[in-house]
Amino acid sequence: MFDLYIANKNYSSWSLRPWVLMKALEIPFNEHLMPFEGGLGASHATFIRFSPSGLVPCLVDVTDEGELAVWDSLAIIEYLAEQHANVWPSDKTARAWARSATAEMHSGFSALRDECPMNCGMRVELNSLSANLKADVARLDALWQQGIERFGGPFLAGEHFSAVDAFYAPVAFRVQTFNLPIHEKSQAYVERLLALPAMQTWYQAALEEPWHEPMHEADTLKNGTVTDDHRKA
């Protein structure tokens, strides 16, 4: 049985990636939610106890040789793929495209991350869209439509939900929170992701969390105004 260490479901986009993949593909694991403890780096002393980087997510696998820690969301996905064939598409071309799109999400879209951080419960009206954010949104539109049209949908690399969809799952929450202007085909994909049982489970848990961490709250509001907050606390 795997142990998956994550942070707040309301904020932690990196944690969502392996969590939603494992839930959607029915890969069993024990969840360990470790809330953020304050500003940047404040949680390091706690997270370093289970994660070599002091960051989340971190997957711990108990092997014959002892506990094996795999940190970083992309490394976790690839580790899971060694044991579960359905993590990536079976078709070679679709798999290559999915890996490329996943790597692009992992290393790119910096304006989207900075200006529209994940905050599942809030709804925010942006003051404006910077040129860099517009470019990121345009790239999302192009990438999503290319995948769905090329491989037939309904998911990015074909008929089945896979790692590439898991990596863009946090973007679906960002689109919902900030009402980002995307093409109707991309919006349909976002709604498809948000309707997944695993995503609904994550979302409802995020709304129930009692923690409002000041740094993440401030990041959410630095470029816009709150129009609604669906969180229970």
ABEGO torsion letter per residue (X at the ends): XBBBBBBBAAABAAAAAAAAAAAAAGBBBBBBBBBBAEBBGAAAAAAAAABAAGBOBBBBBBBAAEBBBBBEAAAAAAAAAAABAAABBABAAAAAAAAAAAAAAAABGAAAAAABBBBAABBBBBABBBAAAAAAAAAAAAAAAAAAAAAGOABAAEABBBAAAAAAAAAAAAAAAAGBBBBAAAAAAAAAAAABAAAAAAAAAAAABABBBAAAAAAAAAABBBABBABAX
